[in-house]
Amino acid sequence: MLQVALYEPEIPPNTGNIMRLCANTGCVLHLIKPLGFSLEDKQLRRAGLDYREFADVRVHESLDAMVAALNKPRIWTLSTRGTKTYTQAQFQKDDVLLFGPETRGLPVPLIDELGVHRCLRVPMLPDSRSLNLSNATALVLYEGLRQLGFPGMA
């Protein structure tokens, strides 16, 4: 199953919405520290509704710790800097979709390290800055799930 990773997320409601998304799709959600909130945050709980208990959420001290825990998975980065659209990717089971913090996105050196050939973007109008993190995550995750035949989903 595809996995979602949030690198240093900042806004509790976005993470709560993504937690709910992962609970409803069976995808693991990885949170990479530092987090801009507590997992007990009221806004996070409100956005996630009662889905927190159904979501597989794993917290990692660093990106390297997550990569080690997942035994060096194939990682797709998502950034407005991407040269390929998310629909051009050929997703595979257990791929990780890595999204950056809301206010600054993924650092360029990190994108370079993971491979610019796996940096994807969501098409937008030229003067647009970015989409909401939870909206972008839903778009890309569902495209990956569609490519994989919506495994385990009715």
Steps between C-alpha positions, in 0.01 A plus 500: 500500500618853433630699794478872576778689676479855630837665548488743793125572474391830655121534489294262718178500291693400186658207680163406649341499153784287363468266797133454409596446134748229599251334732248478216748364247702264720821693434761553770567862600857584598566824690860620493612722786510771600123536501352847526239373749426229751317186392255588777422837337127581506500618135673181389244286682210705362622469139570129541163445666486152646726356230820525707435161654470347150806668349842339507711802597873465559721779629868513403780710646635579152464414133801269531327317786189447286707379203683253726176378661347438156816333364581765240165540323447668165408859585314748282541863605223751432593859428403795284858460371421159349545462126259206464132502590376245752298329223824419313637294788472122491425420863583166658378326812678637811616823333520795737349837407702766683348844555673799655397753763215731407687831515821405320469164325775242478855635510671496159805308630268226627322478163839483328620229739192285443513551123346778294373232260251402774387855578139549398270800484129568481422719195372849584462837334836676452451762773378250763726430797370165621199292594395420853712210630208270576344565157826431317554183705153372413551566128833321478407214733182421310684504167746248641220286639318518164814377322524211745133406453381641835642205697270379777253783438134455411 
